[in-house]
Amino acid sequence: MARISNLYPDIAEIKKTAGKKAFVQLTDFDKAFRILLTGQGKVIDDPCFYSYADKRIAYMYHLNREGNAEAYQLAINELKKFRPKLRYSQLDRSLMMKFIEFKKSEKKKDSDERKVKNGSIRTYIAEIRAIYNKCSIEYNLPDNTPFKGVFTDLPIRKRRAKNVYIDHEAIDKVKKSNLKQISYQRSLDLSLLQFYLGGQYLIDVYYLKWSQIHKKRVYFERIKLGEKKVEFDVKLFPEAEELINKYCTSQKDGYVFPWDKDRSRYKTFRDNHRRNVKKGLEILEIQTLPKNEPFNSRSPRHTFQTLGKFKFIDPDIIREIVGHERDDVDTVYKDKYPENVRDDAHKRIIYNLD
């Protein structure tokens, strides 16, 4: 009887789990059965929204998606100002509308006249919505559609993203440069490397590993895409290989470059890189196109894409080389272009060939 009596706590726990609203709503039989028998899995009726947000932010940092993590954290901090404690079920449309009014009435610290812009509020809500949707899916919770129609009272004037690039004459000038200030020259070289690697993002070059380089090709998995990342590859042209060899380190930690891989250190590196590129171009008397606006860490990507467009290269080929995510229905089902086609387009862009 003693062995049977020991089952009572387990049975009581199973009954408690089975009675939860979130468990009743489960549609996956195997998952439900596993939860009842082993306790593996999570059934939470109404989690603390901020606790889940902290978990999601930590996960973004784990994926090296610091931009997403910081955006999430900023949005959550703003929401906490309005509602210090918040459970999932409390996040409804009424609360969101009140949050919007709260932000609209809030003035910025640096001026009594300036108020928080609609664009900023829209960004906060978009980040909160992303966390909410993930929480709903992970815990199988009902979607109370708290964000439906909330953007109506937040009109913004849409502006085209700034496309800052340099032409081939400027690229040749940078290639021949040998500045006394080492940090300026390094930043110019890194920008060139981004361009020669098909306009890759600085963060993907910064975290490049030796294992990604194989038989004169470089294989990337866009860090920015996180869970949705898809591997793509580009040809390693001599100019890119030369720049890699100039700054590479040993293979001890697996990374190509020696710079500290801590996320906060990368952010500092990126900010310094932007300033150094600006100084380097000023010394070389190079003006960016079309309006001589600051050249930043994305400009090598814009340069590659723009110069490719000027050569009338198929936009889909350029997308595959730069590793651009495809969102539209028309392109998502297209087969990848053959390697030789991509490499030929890549060569025409970086060498300015007809």
Buried (B, 14 or more C-beta within 10 A) or exposed (E): EEEEEEEEEEEEEBEEBEEBEBBEEBEEEEBBEEBBEEEEBEBBBBBEBBEBBBBBBEBBBEBBBBBBBBBBBBBBEBBEEBBEEBEBEBBEBEBBBEBBEBBBEBEEEEEEEEBBBBBBBBBBBEBBBBBBEBBBEBBBBEEBEBBEEBBEEBEEEEEEEEBBBBBBEBBEBBBEBEBEEEBBBBBBBBBBBBBBBBBBBBBBBBBBEBEBBEEEEBBBEBBBEBEEBEEBBBBBBEBBBEBBEEBBEEEEEEBBBEEEBEBEEBBEBBEEBBEBBBBBBEBBEBBBBEEEEEBBBBBBBBBBBBBBEEEEBEEBBBBBBBBBEBEEEEEEEEEEBEEEEBBBBBEBBBEBEE
